[in-house]
């Protein structure tokens, strides 16, 4: 795994250098609307700690950070009323996963029937 790049775009958002449309925030987590939404609801959930990917986060984050991350997703699902119709959570990782931003993030996608998991 590559070292964490302090200049990735989400690190800049966390430092307040780039604005974001915040949906949820607590001590460990920030969630904001994706700049190029792929569904009517497209929210990015990121830990405030410097983790490259889901496996980096799972291996190296504290129990409090891991709990806060999943609790934040649950709060957003509740807040946006997504339980009834459902939603999808994706974490693209590395080159084959198509990860563009090397700071761990989960995409929450919802608001329409999302179709097959993979198109190819
Ligand atoms: P990835 O491909 O790494 O899983 O997803 C990166 C996501 O970040 C993309 O969906 C992209 O639209 C989003 N994104 C990239 N730059 C920005 C930005 O400056 N602000 C916001 N809100 N989203 C961004």
Backbone and ligand atoms as CSV (ligand in chain L), in Angstrom:
chain,resi,resn,atom,element,x,y,z
A,1,UNK,N,N,0.844,-1.194,0.000
A,1,UNK,CA,C,0.000,0.000,0.000
A,1,UNK,C,C,0.889,1.258,0.000
A,2,UNK,N,N,0.470,2.275,-0.753
A,2,UNK,CA,C,1.285,3.499,-0.787
A,2,UNK,C,C,1.123,4.277,0.514
A,3,UNK,N,N,2.113,5.141,0.753
A,3,UNK,CA,C,2.041,6.005,1.945
A,3,UNK,C,C,0.918,7.022,1.739
A,4,UNK,N,N,0.399,7.510,2.842
A,4,UNK,CA,C,-0.691,8.495,2.771
A,4,UNK,C,C,-0.177,9.803,2.159
A,5,UNK,N,N,-0.920,10.318,1.171
A,5,UNK,CA,C,-0.561,11.574,0.496
A,5,UNK,C,C,-1.312,12.736,1.159
A,6,UNK,N,N,-0.578,13.552,1.892
A,6,UNK,CA,C,-1.203,14.667,2.644
A,6,UNK,C,C,-1.839,15.703,1.716
A,7,UNK,N,N,-1.540,15.623,0.421
A,7,UNK,CA,C,-2.090,16.606,-0.518
A,7,UNK,C,C,-3.273,16.089,-1.320
A,8,UNK,N,N,-3.802,14.890,-0.952
A,8,UNK,CA,C,-4.984,14.428,-1.678
A,8,UNK,C,C,-6.169,15.358,-1.379
A,9,UNK,N,N,-7.138,15.331,-2.279
A,9,UNK,CA,C,-8.223,16.318,-2.219
A,9,UNK,C,C,-9.051,16.227,-0.926
A,10,UNK,N,N,-9.210,15.020,-0.379
A,10,UNK,CA,C,-10.003,14.916,0.853
A,10,UNK,C,C,-9.203,15.413,2.057
A,11,UNK,N,N,-7.883,15.272,2.030
A,11,UNK,CA,C,-7.057,15.859,3.092
A,11,UNK,C,C,-7.218,17.382,3.059
A,12,UNK,N,N,-7.286,17.940,1.848
A,12,UNK,CA,C,-7.470,19.401,1.716
A,12,UNK,C,C,-8.847,19.816,2.224
A,13,UNK,N,N,-9.859,18.999,1.939
A,13,UNK,CA,C,-11.206,19.285,2.467
A,13,UNK,C,C,-11.176,19.244,3.997
A,14,UNK,N,N,-10.516,18.226,4.568
A,14,UNK,CA,C,-10.456,18.113,6.038
A,14,UNK,C,C,-9.711,19.296,6.661
A,15,UNK,N,N,-8.734,19.851,5.957
A,15,UNK,CA,C,-7.992,21.005,6.488
A,15,UNK,C,C,-8.738,22.322,6.233
A,16,UNK,N,N,-9.868,22.235,5.525
A,16,UNK,CA,C,-10.649,23.441,5.243
A,16,UNK,C,C,-10.097,24.244,4.073
A,17,UNK,N,N,-9.209,23.646,3.288
A,17,UNK,CA,C,-8.614,24.377,2.158
A,17,UNK,C,C,-9.524,24.360,0.932
A,18,UNK,N,N,-10.435,23.390,0.894
A,18,UNK,CA,C,-11.406,23.264,-0.198
A,18,UNK,C,C,-12.777,23.129,0.465
A,19,UNK,N,N,-13.782,23.874,-0.040
A,19,UNK,CA,C,-15.105,23.790,0.595
A,19,UNK,C,C,-15.792,22.458,0.321
A,20,UNK,N,N,-16.749,22.121,1.152
A,20,UNK,CA,C,-17.546,20.917,0.905
A,20,UNK,C,C,-18.959,21.166,1.398
A,21,UNK,N,N,-19.878,20.369,0.883
A,21,UNK,CA,C,-21.288,20.472,1.245
A,21,UNK,C,C,-21.544,19.401,2.316
A,22,UNK,N,N,-21.292,19.781,3.572
A,22,UNK,CA,C,-21.315,18.806,4.673
A,22,UNK,C,C,-22.719,18.276,4.948
A,23,UNK,N,N,-22.786,16.948,5.108
A,23,UNK,CA,C,-24.031,16.268,5.448
A,23,UNK,C,C,-24.007,15.853,6.918
A,24,UNK,N,N,-22.811,15.492,7.413
A,24,UNK,CA,C,-22.681,14.981,8.786
A,24,UNK,C,C,-21.231,15.189,9.232
A,25,UNK,N,N,-21.053,15.507,10.513
A,25,UNK,CA,C,-19.690,15.622,11.041
A,25,UNK,C,C,-19.677,15.282,12.528
A,26,UNK,N,N,-18.644,14.558,12.952
A,26,UNK,CA,C,-18.384,14.389,14.395
A,26,UNK,C,C,-16.864,14.386,14.592
A,27,UNK,N,N,-16.388,13.975,15.760
A,27,UNK,CA,C,-14.949,14.048,16.056
A,27,UNK,C,C,-14.101,13.214,15.100
A,28,UNK,N,N,-14.655,12.122,14.592
A,28,UNK,CA,C,-13.878,11.167,13.791
A,28,UNK,C,C,-14.247,11.114,12.312
A,29,UNK,N,N,-15.378,11.686,11.955
A,29,UNK,CA,C,-15.951,11.446,10.613
A,29,UNK,C,C,-16.465,12.742,9.994
A,30,UNK,N,N,-16.282,12.860,8.669
A,30,UNK,CA,C,-16.924,13.935,7.893
A,30,UNK,C,C,-17.645,13.276,6.724
A,31,UNK,N,N,-18.857,13.727,6.435
A,31,UNK,CA,C,-19.592,13.229,5.265
A,31,UNK,C,C,-20.103,14.428,4.484
A,32,UNK,N,N,-20.005,14.338,3.161
A,32,UNK,CA,C,-20.393,15.475,2.315
A,32,UNK,C,C,-20.882,14.959,0.966
A,33,UNK,N,N,-21.627,15.802,0.270
A,33,UNK,CA,C,-22.161,15.418,-1.037
A,33,UNK,C,C,-21.045,15.327,-2.067
A,34,UNK,N,N,-21.113,14.278,-2.908
A,34,UNK,CA,C,-20.136,14.118,-3.983
A,34,UNK,C,C,-20.307,15.247,-4.999
A,35,UNK,N,N,-19.178,15.739,-5.501
A,35,UNK,CA,C,-19.204,16.865,-6.447
A,35,UNK,C,C,-19.765,16.446,-7.814
A,36,UNK,N,N,-19.714,15.167,-8.125
A,36,UNK,CA,C,-20.212,14.654,-9.411
A,36,UNK,C,C,-21.121,13.455,-9.133
A,37,UNK,N,N,-22.341,13.727,-8.629
A,37,UNK,CA,C,-23.203,12.631,-8.151
A,37,UNK,C,C,-23.566,11.619,-9.229
A,38,UNK,N,N,-23.506,10.336,-8.847
A,38,UNK,CA,C,-23.846,9.238,-9.763
A,38,UNK,C,C,-25.256,8.715,-9.482
A,39,UNK,N,N,-25.945,9.320,-8.532
A,39,UNK,CA,C,-27.311,8.935,-8.173
A,39,UNK,C,C,-27.938,10.160,-7.510
A,40,UNK,N,N,-29.274,10.199,-7.366
A,40,UNK,CA,C,-29.905,11.373,-6.736
A,40,UNK,C,C,-29.316,11.692,-5.355
A,41,UNK,N,N,-28.962,10.662,-4.604
A,41,UNK,CA,C,-28.235,10.864,-3.344
A,41,UNK,C,C,-26.878,10.194,-3.491
A,42,UNK,N,N,-25.824,10.969,-3.344
A,42,UNK,CA,C,-24.455,10.435,-3.453
A,42,UNK,C,C,-23.597,11.164,-2.418
A,43,UNK,N,N,-23.368,10.471,-1.316
A,43,UNK,CA,C,-22.670,11.062,-0.179
A,43,UNK,C,C,-21.354,10.315,0.040
A,44,UNK,N,N,-20.298,11.062,0.301
A,44,UNK,CA,C,-18.998,10.471,0.631
A,44,UNK,C,C,-18.796,10.556,2.140
A,45,UNK,N,N,-18.439,9.429,2.735
A,45,UNK,CA,C,-18.183,9.389,4.183
A,45,UNK,C,C,-16.698,9.112,4.360
A,46,UNK,N,N,-16.000,9.982,5.090
A,46,UNK,CA,C,-14.551,9.803,5.247
A,46,UNK,C,C,-14.159,9.890,6.722
A,47,UNK,N,N,-13.171,9.096,7.119
A,47,UNK,CA,C,-12.632,9.271,8.472
A,47,UNK,C,C,-11.756,10.525,8.495
A,48,UNK,N,N,-11.645,11.166,9.652
A,48,UNK,CA,C,-10.766,12.344,9.749
A,48,UNK,C,C,-9.299,11.942,9.846
A,49,UNK,N,N,-9.056,10.696,10.222
A,49,UNK,CA,C,-7.676,10.201,10.293
A,49,UNK,C,C,-7.118,9.932,8.900
A,50,UNK,N,N,-5.778,9.831,8.830
A,50,UNK,CA,C,-5.078,9.680,7.549
A,50,UNK,C,C,-4.973,8.203,7.159
A,51,UNK,N,N,-6.020,7.674,6.524
A,51,UNK,CA,C,-6.038,6.278,6.069
A,51,UNK,C,C,-6.260,6.252,4.569
A,52,UNK,N,N,-5.485,5.429,3.878
A,52,UNK,CA,C,-5.523,5.388,2.412
A,52,UNK,C,C,-6.756,4.650,1.902
A,53,UNK,N,N,-7.141,3.581,2.599
A,53,UNK,CA,C,-8.108,2.647,2.019
A,53,UNK,C,C,-8.855,1.898,3.117
A,54,UNK,N,N,-9.838,1.109,2.717
A,54,UNK,CA,C,-10.638,0.369,3.702
A,54,UNK,C,C,-9.777,-0.621,4.475
A,55,UNK,N,N,-8.810,-1.242,3.796
A,55,UNK,CA,C,-7.970,-2.221,4.502
A,55,UNK,C,C,-6.991,-1.524,5.446
A,56,UNK,N,N,-6.473,-0.358,5.036
A,56,UNK,CA,C,-5.622,0.441,5.928
A,56,UNK,C,C,-6.430,0.843,7.166
A,57,UNK,N,N,-7.659,1.298,6.941
A,57,UNK,CA,C,-8.523,1.727,8.048
A,57,UNK,C,C,-8.817,0.564,8.994
A,58,UNK,N,N,-9.193,-0.585,8.417
A,58,UNK,CA,C,-9.528,-1.747,9.246
A,58,UNK,C,C,-8.349,-2.257,10.044
A,59,UNK,N,N,-7.146,-2.148,9.456
A,59,UNK,CA,C,-5.953,-2.665,10.135
A,59,UNK,C,C,-5.388,-1.684,11.157
A,60,UNK,N,N,-5.550,-0.384,10.918
A,60,UNK,CA,C,-4.790,0.592,11.713
A,60,UNK,C,C,-5.616,1.613,12.496
A,61,UNK,N,N,-6.894,1.739,12.193
A,61,UNK,CA,C,-7.712,2.715,12.932
A,61,UNK,C,C,-8.041,2.171,14.323
A,62,UNK,N,N,-8.344,3.091,15.238
A,62,UNK,CA,C,-8.735,2.676,16.595
A,62,UNK,C,C,-10.170,2.146,16.584
A,63,UNK,N,N,-10.510,1.427,17.656
A,63,UNK,CA,C,-11.878,0.911,17.768
A,63,UNK,C,C,-12.887,2.064,17.760
A,64,UNK,N,N,-12.527,3.174,18.384
A,64,UNK,CA,C,-13.440,4.337,18.399
A,64,UNK,C,C,-13.664,4.881,16.995
A,65,UNK,N,N,-12.575,4.953,16.201
A,65,UNK,CA,C,-12.705,5.474,14.833
A,65,UNK,C,C,-13.567,4.540,13.975
A,66,UNK,N,N,-13.334,3.236,14.129
A,66,UNK,CA,C,-14.086,2.264,13.318
A,66,UNK,C,C,-15.564,2.292,13.707
A,67,UNK,N,N,-15.831,2.362,14.987
A,67,UNK,CA,C,-17.228,2.423,15.439
A,67,UNK,C,C,-17.883,3.717,14.944
A,68,UNK,N,N,-17.162,4.825,15.068
A,68,UNK,CA,C,-17.732,6.118,14.664
A,68,UNK,C,C,-18.056,6.137,13.176
A,69,UNK,N,N,-17.196,5.501,12.379
A,69,UNK,CA,C,-17.407,5.508,10.925
A,69,UNK,C,C,-18.720,4.807,10.574
A,70,UNK,N,N,-18.915,3.629,11.137
A,70,UNK,CA,C,-20.129,2.872,10.810
A,70,UNK,C,C,-21.366,3.493,11.462
A,71,UNK,N,N,-21.186,4.062,12.646
A,71,UNK,CA,C,-22.308,4.750,13.294
A,71,UNK,C,C,-22.720,5.975,12.474
A,72,UNK,N,N,-21.739,6.651,11.875
A,72,UNK,CA,C,-22.042,7.829,11.049
A,72,UNK,C,C,-22.867,7.412,9.835
A,73,UNK,N,N,-22.493,6.306,9.209
A,73,UNK,CA,C,-23.277,5.822,8.062
A,73,UNK,C,C,-24.712,5.543,8.510
A,74,UNK,N,N,-24.857,4.884,9.649
A,74,UNK,CA,C,-26.206,4.578,10.146
A,74,UNK,C,C,-27.004,5.867,10.403
A,75,UNK,N,N,-26.339,6.888,10.957
A,75,UNK,CA,C,-27.037,8.155,11.233
A,75,UNK,C,C,-27.472,8.836,9.936
A,76,UNK,N,N,-26.601,8.788,8.930
A,76,UNK,CA,C,-26.937,9.413,7.639
A,76,UNK,C,C,-28.116,8.681,6.982
A,77,UNK,N,N,-28.087,7.353,7.048
A,77,UNK,CA,C,-29.190,6.550,6.486
A,77,UNK,C,C,-30.510,6.937,7.160
A,78,UNK,N,N,-30.446,7.114,8.466
A,78,UNK,CA,C,-31.640,7.514,9.229
A,78,UNK,C,C,-32.067,8.939,8.840
A,79,UNK,N,N,-31.075,9.843,8.862
A,79,UNK,CA,C,-31.335,11.259,8.574
A,79,UNK,C,C,-31.952,11.446,7.188
A,80,UNK,N,N,-31.472,10.687,6.210
A,80,UNK,CA,C,-31.945,10.830,4.819
A,80,UNK,C,C,-33.123,9.911,4.510
A,81,UNK,N,N,-33.551,9.146,5.551
A,81,UNK,CA,C,-34.714,8.277,5.394
A,81,UNK,C,C,-34.536,7.249,4.268
A,82,UNK,N,N,-33.403,6.564,4.284
A,82,UNK,CA,C,-33.069,5.652,3.178
A,82,UNK,C,C,-33.389,4.190,3.478
A,83,UNK,N,N,-33.912,3.907,4.682
A,83,UNK,CA,C,-34.116,2.491,5.045
A,83,UNK,C,C,-35.188,1.829,4.196
A,84,UNK,N,N,-36.260,2.540,3.919
A,84,UNK,CA,C,-37.400,1.917,3.238
A,84,UNK,C,C,-37.032,1.449,1.837
A,85,UNK,N,N,-36.440,2.322,1.051
A,85,UNK,CA,C,-36.156,1.975,-0.347
A,85,UNK,C,C,-34.763,1.393,-0.556
A,86,UNK,N,N,-33.897,1.533,0.428
A,86,UNK,CA,C,-32.566,0.932,0.329
A,86,UNK,C,C,-31.527,1.865,-0.269
A,87,UNK,N,N,-30.327,1.371,-0.317
A,87,UNK,CA,C,-29.170,2.186,-0.721
A,87,UNK,C,C,-28.013,1.238,-0.994
A,88,UNK,N,N,-26.898,1.795,-1.479
A,88,UNK,CA,C,-25.698,0.989,-1.712
A,88,UNK,C,C,-24.497,1.721,-1.117
A,89,UNK,N,N,-23.607,0.966,-0.495
A,89,UNK,CA,C,-22.355,1.545,0.033
A,89,UNK,C,C,-21.196,0.875,-0.698
A,90,UNK,N,N,-20.335,1.713,-1.283
A,90,UNK,CA,C,-19.208,1.203,-2.083
A,90,UNK,C,C,-17.917,1.836,-1.573
A,91,UNK,N,N,-16.839,1.042,-1.550
A,91,UNK,CA,C,-15.529,1.625,-1.302
A,91,UNK,C,C,-14.562,1.141,-2.374
A,92,UNK,N,N,-14.322,1.975,-3.360
A,92,UNK,CA,C,-13.359,1.646,-4.409
A,92,UNK,C,C,-11.955,1.671,-3.805
A,93,UNK,N,N,-11.162,0.680,-4.175
A,93,UNK,CA,C,-9.829,0.575,-3.559
A,93,UNK,C,C,-8.770,0.233,-4.592
A,94,UNK,N,N,-7.760,1.085,-4.654
A,94,UNK,CA,C,-6.604,0.808,-5.517
A,94,UNK,C,C,-6.928,0.888,-7.006
A,95,UNK,N,N,-5.981,0.433,-7.798
A,95,UNK,CA,C,-6.055,0.572,-9.260
A,95,UNK,C,C,-7.206,-0.228,-9.846
A,96,UNK,N,N,-7.311,-1.490,-9.504
A,96,UNK,CA,C,-8.401,-2.303,-10.055
A,96,UNK,C,C,-9.765,-1.874,-9.517
A,97,UNK,N,N,-9.779,-1.327,-8.321
A,97,UNK,CA,C,-11.039,-0.861,-7.734
A,97,UNK,C,C,-11.480,0.482,-8.269
A,98,UNK,N,N,-10.594,1.174,-8.990
A,98,UNK,CA,C,-10.953,2.468,-9.568
A,98,UNK,C,C,-10.938,3.612,-8.570
A,99,UNK,N,N,-10.102,3.498,-7.530
A,99,UNK,CA,C,-10.033,4.562,-6.519
A,99,UNK,C,C,-9.288,5.772,-7.084
A,100,UNK,N,N,-9.972,6.934,-7.043
A,100,UNK,CA,C,-9.349,8.170,-7.550
A,100,UNK,C,C,-8.701,8.963,-6.436
A,101,UNK,N,N,-9.333,8.959,-5.278
A,101,UNK,CA,C,-8.825,9.776,-4.166
A,101,UNK,C,C,-8.255,8.840,-3.094
A,102,UNK,N,N,-6.950,8.953,-2.807
A,102,UNK,CA,C,-6.308,8.003,-1.890
A,102,UNK,C,C,-6.463,8.347,-0.409
A,103,UNK,N,N,-7.699,8.660,-0.024
A,103,UNK,CA,C,-8.083,8.797,1.387
A,103,UNK,C,C,-9.336,7.956,1.518
A,104,UNK,N,N,-9.350,7.007,2.458
A,104,UNK,CA,C,-10.476,6.076,2.572
A,104,UNK,C,C,-11.820,6.803,2.557
A,105,UNK,N,N,-12.726,6.309,1.759
A,105,UNK,CA,C,-14.077,6.868,1.734
A,105,UNK,C,C,-15.074,5.796,1.342
A,106,UNK,N,N,-16.275,5.929,1.884
A,106,UNK,CA,C,-17.403,5.096,1.466
A,106,UNK,C,C,-18.363,5.996,0.699
A,107,UNK,N,N,-18.815,5.481,-0.451
A,107,UNK,CA,C,-19.863,6.179,-1.212
A,107,UNK,C,C,-21.206,5.637,-0.718
A,108,UNK,N,N,-22.131,6.503,-0.339
A,108,UNK,CA,C,-23.521,6.086,-0.114
A,108,UNK,C,C,-24.311,6.558,-1.331
A,109,UNK,N,N,-24.914,5.589,-2.033
A,109,UNK,CA,C,-25.682,5.892,-3.243
A,109,UNK,C,C,-27.131,5.494,-3.009
A,110,UNK,N,N,-28.056,6.366,-3.398
A,110,UNK,CA,C,-29.472,6.071,-3.156
A,110,UNK,C,C,-30.342,7.022,-3.963
A,111,UNK,N,N,-31.652,6.813,-3.829
A,111,UNK,CA,C,-32.600,7.746,-4.439
A,111,UNK,C,C,-33.202,7.247,-5.731
A,112,UNK,N,N,-32.731,6.100,-6.230
A,112,UNK,CA,C,-33.349,5.454,-7.395
A,112,UNK,C,C,-32.909,3.994,-7.377
A,113,UNK,N,N,-33.531,3.157,-8.193
A,113,UNK,CA,C,-33.092,1.776,-8.308
A,113,UNK,C,C,-31.731,1.794,-8.994
A,114,UNK,N,N,-30.741,1.218,-8.347
A,114,UNK,CA,C,-29.357,1.424,-8.792
A,114,UNK,C,C,-28.888,0.442,-9.857
A,115,UNK,N,N,-29.645,-0.576,-10.141
A,115,UNK,CA,C,-29.258,-1.505,-11.200
A,115,UNK,C,C,-28.201,-2.482,-10.731
A,116,UNK,N,N,-27.594,-3.217,-11.696
A,116,UNK,CA,C,-26.625,-4.247,-11.297
A,116,UNK,C,C,-25.411,-3.648,-10.606
A,117,UNK,N,N,-24.762,-4.451,-9.779
A,117,UNK,CA,C,-23.618,-3.946,-9.021
A,117,UNK,C,C,-22.477,-3.541,-9.948
A,118,UNK,N,N,-22.246,-4.351,-10.988
A,118,UNK,CA,C,-21.185,-4.048,-11.946
A,118,UNK,C,C,-21.779,-4.041,-13.345
A,119,UNK,N,N,-21.344,-3.060,-14.170
A,119,UNK,CA,C,-21.894,-2.993,-15.521
A,119,UNK,C,C,-21.058,-3.806,-16.501
A,120,UNK,N,N,-19.785,-4.056,-16.171
A,120,UNK,CA,C,-18.923,-4.784,-17.114
A,120,UNK,C,C,-18.786,-6.238,-16.693
L,1,LIG,P1,P,-13.236,7.190,-5.874
L,1,LIG,O1,O,-13.191,7.049,-7.360
L,1,LIG,O2,O,-11.880,7.509,-5.297
L,1,LIG,O3,O,-13.924,6.038,-5.202
L,1,LIG,O4,O,-14.208,8.409,-5.591
L,1,LIG,C1,C,-13.784,9.729,-5.476
L,1,LIG,C2,C,-15.033,10.582,-5.485
L,1,LIG,O5,O,-14.685,11.869,-5.043
L,1,LIG,C3,C,-15.663,10.744,-6.881
L,1,LIG,O6,O,-16.998,10.275,-6.849
L,1,LIG,C4,C,-15.575,12.249,-7.145
L,1,LIG,O7,O,-16.690,12.767,-7.820
L,1,LIG,C5,C,-15.444,12.821,-5.746
L,1,LIG,N1,N,-14.698,14.067,-5.658
L,1,LIG,C6,C,-13.494,14.338,-6.235
L,1,LIG,N2,N,-13.092,15.586,-5.920
L,1,LIG,C7,C,-14.072,16.104,-5.118
L,1,LIG,C8,C,-14.223,17.365,-4.455
L,1,LIG,O8,O,-13.388,18.266,-4.538
L,1,LIG,N3,N,-15.354,17.533,-3.709
L,1,LIG,C9,C,-16.297,16.545,-3.592
L,1,LIG,N4,N,-17.367,16.827,-2.840
L,1,LIG,N5,N,-16.180,15.352,-4.202
L,1,LIG,C10,C,-15.076,15.132,-4.953
